[in-house]
Amino acid sequence: MITTTVPPPPMATPLPSTTLAHRLLDPTTTPLSPPRRLSLTRSSPLTSTPSASFDLRTYWSTLITQIDRKLDEAIPVSYPDKIYEAMRYSVLAKGAKRAPPVMCVAACELFGGDRGAAFPTACALEMVHAASLIHDDLPCMDDDPSRRGQPANHIVYGEDMAILAGDALFPLGFRHIVSQTPPKLVPEERILRVIGEIARAVGSTGMAAGQFVDLEGGPNAVDFVQEKKFGELAQCSAVCGGILGGADDDEIQRLRSYGKAVGVLYQVVDDILEAKAGIENKIEDTKRKGKSYVSVYGVDKAMEVAEDLRAQAKRELDGLEKYGEKVVPLCSFVDYAADRGFTFAESS
């Protein structure tokens, strides 16, 4: 029997003493301030300005259609029917942007991987994403009655079925990777690395740690919550795509930093847009106090954080410029996260 030692949450890996996670855990440190405004380094023309001929909306929408079809095939209703129906309700919900699977596919193709090699992992990432949202919405967690403009899973199927549906989706994702990834396209070693990456991202040192701190609160919690709840899955998606495509260790590290920055950027911009639109009511403001950069630092500082994150993500892609136009989709995701230059037919 092989035993492993898992570092105590909430740190996923040993971290330098200057990192946000270390400062969060150390009560002797001074309160965190927003990340200082970074000096924007000159980016290469390729990554700073996506190709004018590349249409992100078409690229993304095409992948959504393909992924939706594969997800529908991956979760047929069988006994016990009610659990499968609850699983499908969230996974196949209209309006899902499928950002994790799309990022996974784009990262795989960047390194010359076949799209067919990435689809099983892409679907698994969406299953994991849906499971996390089902559990986050529960009354004992974030207590949200709706998701993507529709009643949350527990409102429709009850809390018991919602918990079971989420519990079932996590292992289904792993099984889907193992059973559906073409062995002629992806070596077994890469499949094992992908499974390990997803397990790390959703576990007690990843998204679960972020939800724990989100529930418990504490000084300077916002940075850790944002990184773990929103940065982890984007990071995992980019890294998994890179692994499947054959990226080397240095390239994987760039994807890790890139994905985390984009994931947090997307949420920070969401919070900024909500604050500017004035759509958060007093109850929601009370629930989320201290959980977003906007609520802690204000809109202006949150906008600085967003700009820093955008620059960080672009700098990581500068190191991949040798792949030419193949890096454009990942670069375009950064700009979309920051600018929201287009909308989809349904909101997510």
Secondary structure, DSSP 8 states (H G I E B T S, - for coil): --------TT-SS---TTSHHHHHH-TTS---------------HHHHS--TT--HHHHHHHHHHHHHHHHHHHS---SSHHHHHHHHHHHT-TT---HHHHHHHHHHHHTT--HHHHHHHHHHHHHHHHHHHHHHTSTTTT--SEETTEE-HHHHHHHHHHHHHHHHHHHHHHHHHHHHS-TTTS-HHHHHHHHHHHHHHHSTTTHHHHHHHHHH--TTHHHHHHIIIIIHHHHHHHHHHHHHHT--HHHHHHHHHHHHHHHHHHHHHHHHHHHHHT---HHHHHHHTTSSHHHHH-HHHHHHHHHHHHHHHHHHHHTTGGGGGGGHHHHHHHHHHHH-----SS--
